[in-house]
Amino acid sequence: MSKADSVANNTPEQFDYIIVGAGSAGCVLANRLSADPARSVLLLEAGPDVETFWVRAPAGLPFLFQNSNLNWKSSSEPVANLCGREIYWPRGKIVGGSSAINGMQHVRGNALDYDDWAAAGNDGWAYADVLPYFKRMENNLDGGDGWRGVGGPLQVSRGSYRHPVTRQFVDAVAALRVPLNPDFNGRQQEGVGYSQFTIARGVRSSAARAYLAPARARPNMVVRDRCLAHHLLLVGGEVVGVLYERDGALFRAFAARETLISCGAVGSPQLLMLSGIGPADELRARGLSIQADLPGVGKNLQDHLAVNVGYEVKAGMSMNAALSGWRKYMRGVQYLVTRGGPLAMGTSHALAFVRTRADLDRPDVQISFRPWSFTFESSKLRVHPYPGIQIASLQLRPRSRGSVALNGTSARDAPAIRPNYLSDPEDVQCALRALQFARDISCTAPLRDSIVREHLLDAEDRTEERTIEFLRRTAQSLYHPVGTCKMGCDADAVVDSRLRVRGIRRLRVVDASVMPTLVGGNTNGPTIMIAEKAADLIREDEMLA
């Protein structure tokens, strides 16, 4: 039987809402929209609906990093400014999306980032507007206040394990006149302090665990995994449903109210373009029928580029030994019995947000600290055999812009990811300032007293030219792609401030792709916030219809 025959023989289904993509945003939408028992919701996900031990356990990250069953394992095209390297872009292919495989850092970004969104014409997206949604989504185990929430689905904690070398890092940064900050998501972002994670009692709080699990028993919500969306179904400029594939057969599902795309900064523009919504010239070149000429689809790609420097340290001042050899089994038993210890923590244990120029109104650089060190080898992350730590530095608001484009006309054709890193000269200069600040930390007591040697460049080679070469050879994505279906009111905007796709009715995009600019922090928390707000926008528009 051909696929054309199979779709003809499968009875179409109808729901009020269809959500394509069960990642951080899709899980939120499914929960909030299905809370109305009069509304039916279909949630489609290309990956499996599972929560394995390594997904639940925070220390499972190395086992998820190259797991093709749960990870799209994307890579960019060769990046000219990074010595022609292809940059690895892991993306969650699992119910829970990237929130099920990420490093679990919980950072909202700077309040001024959201004010910038509003100033660009996105009414309702200033920090004062989105703060209630950040609070609504959180259950902060430290308690609530004017900035932090309690009682929400997403569990947020600092973790119970604190290595002595992490304290040395914090003290060294403070010695450089950076203020101690107990909460990067509170009154101000600038400062140094301990990380907050989407972890509670030693278990990852993915979007699937936080939002879907409490709603699973609702009869009006259907979660369907291993479903690859081929394209949207359109009639007269209106989306009426989705054509998707499962187990080799094609199915049509119809949405009586709206279809919501939540496939992320790579998947969402791909699905729009496969459906004829995007840059007309590019789509015609692929032989696709044009439903809406939106030149901004796939453009405006932004990502955080990190430079990681490793240090060999004195014995006892690293977690490497505890994560290697027979000791890792002891730590594993400790985790299984107590849900505590180093295996219950996320990746970076401390952060610093700093301004590298006095004229800036907010931090432009993030420094992340790991009390352990590793190297990426072929299919896994390998802990170094010596005691080591790592300090990663990155520019928070890169000026460089890239794109996502089609590589074919099938949903199975991996799209072309062109991040265009370091194409703006200021990005190179900011990366240099960030790296220098990281090195200043390593040369400051008390951290310097634990360091044996730096794995960077020999002292005589630390010219600006050689350091830039080092950046281009070693920098890696921090896996925060955004912006490819940007929200706005200019010619390149894909969605309006209510996340409705321009020129197409009954269709919204709800995920990190709608961010007009990259926030100065991690992107999982802001993506969940966007979906929380989107659910309210959808209900409001339904009442006005």
N, C-alpha and C positions, 0 to 999 in steps of 0.2 A: 504494500500500500504506500503510495506517495504521501508526502506531507500535505499536499493539496487535498488529497482524498481524506486524510486523517482529520483535517480541520473541518471538512464538510460533515463528517460523521460524528463529531463531538458536539453535544448540545451546549450552546452558549449559556453562560451564567450571568446574572445581573445583580449588582450591588449598588448601594448608594455611592460609596467611595472605593476607588481602587488606588492602592499605594504601591508603587513600583520601587522596590528596594527596602529591605528590612534592616537598615543600618541604624546609626545613632538617631537620625531624624525620623526614619520610617517607623521605628518602634514607638517613638513618642506619639506620632500621629495616630497610629493604630489604637493605642491606649486611650487617648483623649477623645477621638471621634467615636469610638465604640462605646464610650461611657453613656451615650444616649441609646437606650435599647431600641428606639424606633429607627435607628440608622444602621445599615449593614456595611461591613468593611471587609475588603479582601486585601491582604498583604502578601505581595509576591517577593520572593528572594531567590537569587540565582544559586546560592550556596545551600548547605545543609542546615537543618534545624537541630543543632546539637549544642551541648555544653560539656566538653570533655574535661578531664581532670586538669590538663594543661591550660585550658581556657579559664577555669575557675581559679587556679593557683597563680598568683602574681609572678612567681618565678618561672612560669611556663613560657614566657616570651621567647626565649631562644628556640623552643620547639614549634613556635607558630610563625617564626620569621620567614621560613621557606617552605611552609606546609601548603602544597598545591591544592589540597582538599578544602582548605579554609581561607586561602589567600590567592588573590588574582595574580600575584607575583609580577606586577607590571615593571617595565623598564622604560626609561626615556629613550628618545633617539640620541645619537651622539651629540654631546654638548661642546660646541667649539671652544667656549671659554673655560672648559674644564678638561682641556687636553684631549678632546674628542671622546671622552668616556661616556658610556651609557650608565645612567644613574638608576639604581634600583628603587622602585616605588611599591612597597607592599601595600595591599588594600584588602580589607576584610571581605571574604566571600563566604558569609555565614550569617545566620540570623543573629543580629547584634552588630554586624558590620565591623568597621575598624575598631569600635569600642570593645570588641571581643579579642583583639590581637594587639592592641597598642600598649604604650608604656604606662598608661593610667595616670599621667600627670593631669592635675585639674587646675588650670589657669585661665581666667576669663579674658585677659587682655586689659588694656588700659581704658579707663572711662572715656578719655578723649577720643579713642578710636571710634566709639559709637556716636559720639557727638559729631565726628567728621562725616559719618554716614548720613546723619540727619541734615547736616549743612550742605551736603551734595544733592539734596532734594528728596531724601527718603524720610518722609514724615512718619513719626512714630517710632524711630529707631535710635533716638538719642539715649544716652546711658540712663537717664531718669525714666525713660519709657521701658527699657529692657530689664532694668534691675529687678522689678517684681517677678519677672519670669526666671531670672537666675535664682532668686530666693525660693520660688515655688518648686523648682526642680530638685532642690537640695535637701538632704538630711545631713547636716554638718554635725559630726559627732563631738565637735568642740562646743556646740551650742549656737544659737542664733543671735543676731543683733541687727543693726540697721542695714547691714550689707549681706548678711549670711542667713540662709534659711534652715529650718528644721521641719521634719515631717514630710518632706518630699520624697520622691521615689529613688533618686540618685544618692547613693551613700558616699560621703566625702570624709576622709580622715587623714591624719598625718602619719599613721603607721606607728607601731610600738617599738621598733628596733632603731637604735641610733648608734652608729659606729663612732669611736673616738676621732677618727680622721675626718669625719664629716663635721664635727665640732671645730676641728682645726681649720677647715675650709671657711666656715662661717666667721670665725674669729679673725682670720687673715683678711677677708673681704672687709670686715668692719674696721680693721686697722687702716684700710685705705680710705677711710672717711665715708664709707657707704653705711647708711643707717640700718640698724637691725629692724626687720619687719616681721611681725608675727603672722601676718596674713596678706599675701599678695592680692587677694580678692576682696580686701576690705577697704579701709579709708583711702589708702594710697598703694600704688604698685611698687614704687621705687624702694630699693633696699635689698637686704640679704636675709635669708631665713630657710626654714625647713619646708620641704615639698608637701603639698597636699595631693592625695591620690583618690581615685574612684575605687576605693577598697574599704570593706568593712569586715572586721573580725577575720582578717586574713583571706578574704574571698573577693575576687574582682567583681565590681558592680558594673557590668556591661549594660548597655541599653536594653538588651533582651531580658536580663535578670531584673533590672530596675523597673522597666515599663511593661514588657510583655507578660512576664510571669504572673503578675497580679490580675491580668485581664484574660488569661488563657481560657477560663471557664465560660466566658461570655458566649452565648449561642449566636450572637450577631457579628462575631469576628472570626474570620477564617485566615489562618496563617498557612501559606502554601510554599514549601521550600523546593529547591532544585528546579526553579522555573526561570527560564531565560526569556526576557522580553525582547521580541523581534522589532516591533514598532507599534506606534499608537494607531488607533482606528479613528479616522477623521471623516466627517461629513459636513461639507459646506463651512469650513473654517471652525468647526466645533469638534472637540475630542469626545468620542462616545465610548471609548474603551481601549483595550490592549490585546494585541495578538502575542501569545507567548508559547513557549515550547516546554514540555515536560516529558521525560522518558521517551523522547523521539517523536512525540505526537504534538500537533499544534492545537491550541485552544483559543477561543475568543471569550473575553470577559467584558461585560458592558457596565458602565458607570452611569447611574441615573442622575448623579449630581456632579461629581468632579473626579478627575484623575490627577493624582499627585505623584510627581517624579522625585524620588529621593535616592538617587544612585551615586551621588558624590560628584566631585569636581571633574572626574574623568568619565564616569558612566552617564551622568545626566546630559551633558552636551552630546555624547554619542547617541543616546536614544532619541533626542530631539532631531539630530541631523538625519538619522536613519528614517525618521518619520517625515522628512521633508521640511523641517523647521530649522533654518540656519542661513549661512551665507549662500545666496542663490547661485553665484558663479561656481563655488566649490561643489555644491550639490548637483548642479547640472553636469559638471565634469564627471561626476560619478553615475550619471544616468538616473538620478532620483527626481521624482516629481516635486515641484516646489509648492508647499502649503503656506509658508510664510517666509519672506526674506528678512531674516534677522542676522545682520552681519556680526553681531557680538557673540553669537553662540560659539563656544570653544575658545574665544579670545580672553584677554585679561587674566591669564593664568599667573598665579603668584604662589610662592612656596618659601619656606624657611630653609636656608642653606647653612649647614653647621660645619665648623672646623673642629675636629676632635684631636686633642693632644694627650698622649699618655705619659705617665710618670712611673718609674720604678721607685718604690718606697721601702722603708725599713720593715723588717719582719713584724707582724702584728698590727701594721697600719693599713691593712687591705683586707677585703673579704675574699680575695681570690682563693686562698687556701681552704676556706670554709666551703667554697663552691666547687672544689676539685677533689679527685681521688676518693679515698674512703670517707673523708670528712663530709662530703656532700650527702652521703647516705645518712649520716648522723643528723645533719640539718634537715634532711627530708623527714626523718622520724620526728624530730622536734616540731616541724610544721604540721605533720599529720595529727600529732597528739594535742598540740596547743594552738594551732593556727597562728603561730608567732615566729619570731626569729627573722633572719635575713630573707628567707624565701617568701615571706608575707609582704614584702615591700615592692614598690614599683622601681623604675629604672634609676632616675636621678634623685638622689636623696636630699639635695639642697639646691637652691636657685639664687641668683642675684640678678636684679634688674637695675641697670646703671645708665647714666648719661655720659657719653664719651665726648660731648661738646657742651660748653657752658651755656650756649644760646638755645638749647633745645628745651621744649616745654614738657617733655616726658622721656622716659628711658628709650634709648635706641638700640640697646644691646641686652641680650640675655646670656647669662653664664650658667651652665648646668654642671653639677658635680656628681660623679659616681665613685663610691668607695671601693670599686672593683674595676677591672679592665679586661678587655676582650679584643679579639680580632675577628673579622668576618672572613671565613674561608669556605668557598664554594657553596655548600648547602647548610651551613650552620654558623652560629656565633661560638667561638672557642675562647674560654677563659685563659688568660696568659699564665704560663707556668711559674712566673715570678710574682711577688707581691706588687700590685699595681693599682693606680687610680687613674681616672680620666676627667678632664675638664673640657667641656664643649662650649664654644662661643658662637653666637649668631647675631645677625642683623635682624631686628624685629620687623622692620617695614621696608623690605626691598623695593627698589624702584623698577627693577627689571620686570618685563612682562613676557609671558610665553603664550602657548596655545595648545589646544587639543584638537586634532583633526581626524577625519575618517581615513582608514587604511583600506577600506573596501565597503561593500554594501550589505555585509552580513553582520549580525550581532556577535558572531564568533570571531570576527576580525578584530584583533586588538587595536585600539586607536593609536594614532601617532601622538606621543607626548613630547612636546617641545618646550621645556621650561625656560630656556634662554637665560640661564643663570649668569650673573656678573656682566650682563650686556651694558648696564649703566655704570659709568666710571665711579659714581659715588658709592655704589655697592661694594666695589673693590676696596675703596678707602675705608668704608665702615667695617668691612671684614678685617682689615688690617688693625684698626683701632680695637675691635673686639678681641682679636687674638693677642694683641699686646696687653690688654687689660687682664686676660686670663693668665698670661705669663707673669704679670706683676703680682698676681695673687700667689702663684707658686713660689715667688721669690720673697714672700712676706711671712714673718713669723705669726703664728706657730707652724703653719703648714710647711714652710721651707725646711724646718728641722727634721721632718719625716721623709723628705724627698732625697733619693739617691742620685737619680739622673732623669733628664728629660728626653723623651723620644720625639724630637722635633728636628732641629738643624744644629750643626756644630756652631759654636759661638762665632767663628770667623766667617760663617756663611750667612749670618742673619742680616744681610742687606735687604732693602725693600724689594729689590728685584727677585732675590732668591726666596723671600717670604711669600711674595705673590705666586711664584712658581709652586711653592709648597701648597698654597691654598688651592690652586687649580688642580694639583695632582691628588689631593686628599679629601677635599670637601665633599660632603654627602647631604642628601635631603634629610630633613627632620620629619618628613611625611606629613606636611600641613598644606596640601594643595587646596586652593580656593579660587573663586572669582570667575569661572568660565560660563556662568549664566547670570551675570551680575545684575543686581538690583539698581534701578536708577531711572532717570527721566531723559537721558541724553540718547543720541542716535545709536550708541553701542549697547544700551541697556537691553537685557533679555526679559526681565520681569519688572513689574512696577513695585511700589512700596508695599503692596498687599500680596506680592509674590505670584501674581497672575502673569502668564506668558503673554507678551504683547502680540496682538493680532490674532490670537487664538482663544476661543472661548472654552470654559470649563477645564482649564489646565493650569496647574501651578507647579513650580519647582520649589522644593523645600529641602535644603541641605547646604553644605559649605560653599557650593558653587555660586550661591546668590550673594555672597559677601562682596561688596564693591571693592574693598581693600582688605588686606590681611591684617588681622588684629595682632597686637603685640603680646602674644602668648600662645598657648596650645589651642587647638581648634575644636577638640571634641566637646568641651563644655559650651562654647558659643554655638555649635551646631545644634545641640540639644535645646538651648535657649531659643534658637530660631524656630525650631519645630513647635515648642510650647506656644510661642506667640502666633505662629501660623495657624494652629488649631483654633485659637480664639478668632483670628481673622476669618477663617472659613465659617465658623458658626455665626459670626456677625453678618457676613455677606448672605448667608442662607436666610437669616431673619429678615433681611431687607429685600430679598428677591420676591 
